[in-house]
């Protein structure tokens, strides 16, 4: 996957907002990786802010929907992992400011 496509996917994923924190999953640092095969099957490896997140299904649906308009993406699989565990250190500067987290 070239950088331009990766940037397009990450841009689309910025539309997915964590309902508990009100900040998008990219700036929260929840997206760990993107892979795409020749058939256009996208695999988004990501985590959640908490293991017991009751909105995991909603977030997965939003991830799939957010990239569905990209012509290169034919199908999307969301792989939820908890290793490495998410921490506030993974957030972008924007997310830290939005949530009032001090460095």
C-alpha positions as CSV (number, residue, x, y, z in Angstrom):
1,X,0.0,0.0,0.0
2,X,1.5,3.3,-1.0
3,X,1.7,6.3,1.4
4,X,-1.0,8.2,-0.5
5,X,-3.6,5.4,0.0
6,X,-2.5,5.0,3.6
7,X,-3.0,8.8,4.2
8,X,-6.5,8.5,2.6
9,X,-7.4,5.6,4.9
10,X,-6.1,7.4,8.0
11,X,-8.0,10.5,6.9
12,X,-11.2,8.5,6.6
13,X,-10.6,6.9,10.0
14,X,-10.3,10.4,11.6
15,X,-14.1,10.6,11.0
16,X,-14.6,7.8,13.6
17,X,-14.9,9.3,17.0
18,X,-14.6,7.4,20.2
19,X,-18.0,8.0,21.8
20,X,-16.7,7.9,25.3
21,X,-13.9,10.5,24.8
22,X,-15.2,12.5,21.9
23,X,-11.9,12.4,20.0
24,X,-11.2,10.5,16.8
25,X,-9.5,7.0,16.9
26,X,-6.5,8.2,14.9
27,X,-5.6,11.1,17.2
28,X,-6.2,8.8,20.2
29,X,-3.6,6.5,18.9
30,X,-6.0,3.5,18.7
31,X,-5.1,2.6,15.1
32,X,-2.0,0.3,15.2
33,X,-1.7,-0.8,11.6
34,X,-3.2,-1.0,8.1
35,X,-2.7,-3.8,5.7
36,X,-4.3,-4.4,2.3
37,X,-4.0,-7.3,-0.1
38,X,-4.2,-7.2,-3.9
39,X,-8.0,-7.9,-3.8
40,X,-8.6,-4.7,-1.9
41,X,-9.2,-6.4,1.5
42,X,-8.2,-3.9,4.1
43,X,-7.3,-5.0,7.6
44,X,-7.4,-2.3,10.3
45,X,-5.5,-3.4,13.5
46,X,-6.6,-1.3,16.3
47,X,-7.3,-1.3,20.0
48,X,-9.9,0.3,22.3
49,X,-9.4,2.7,25.2
50,X,-10.7,0.0,27.6
51,X,-11.1,-3.8,27.2
52,X,-14.7,-3.7,28.3
53,X,-15.7,-1.0,25.9
54,X,-19.5,-1.4,25.4
55,X,-19.3,0.5,22.1
56,X,-16.8,-1.8,20.4
57,X,-19.3,-3.0,17.9
58,X,-20.4,0.6,17.1
59,X,-16.8,1.6,16.5
60,X,-16.1,-1.4,14.3
61,X,-19.1,-0.5,12.2
62,X,-18.0,3.1,11.9
63,X,-14.5,2.1,10.9
64,X,-15.9,-0.1,8.1
65,X,-18.3,2.7,7.0
66,X,-15.6,5.4,7.0
67,X,-13.4,3.7,4.5
68,X,-16.2,2.3,2.3
69,X,-16.2,5.4,0.0
70,X,-12.5,4.8,-0.9
71,X,-12.5,3.0,-4.4
72,X,-9.4,0.9,-3.5
73,X,-11.1,-0.6,-0.4
74,X,-13.4,-3.5,-1.5
75,X,-13.8,-5.0,2.0
76,X,-12.7,-4.2,5.5
77,X,-11.9,-6.4,8.5
78,X,-11.3,-4.8,11.9
79,X,-8.9,-6.7,14.1
80,X,-9.2,-5.5,17.7
81,X,-6.1,-6.3,19.8
82,X,-5.1,-5.4,23.3
83,X,-1.4,-5.8,22.9
84,X,0.3,-3.5,23.2
85,X,-2.2,-2.0,25.7
86,X,-3.4,1.5,24.9
87,X,-2.2,4.4,27.1
88,X,-2.5,8.1,27.0
89,X,1.1,8.3,25.7
90,X,-0.2,7.1,22.3
91,X,-2.4,10.1,21.8
92,X,-1.5,12.9,19.5
93,X,-0.8,16.4,20.9
94,X,-4.2,17.4,19.5
95,X,-6.0,14.7,21.5
96,X,-4.1,15.5,24.7
97,X,-5.0,19.2,24.4
98,X,-8.7,18.3,23.6
99,X,-8.9,16.0,26.7
100,X,-6.8,18.2,29.0
101,X,-4.1,15.6,29.4
102,X,-0.7,16.9,30.6
103,X,2.5,15.5,29.1
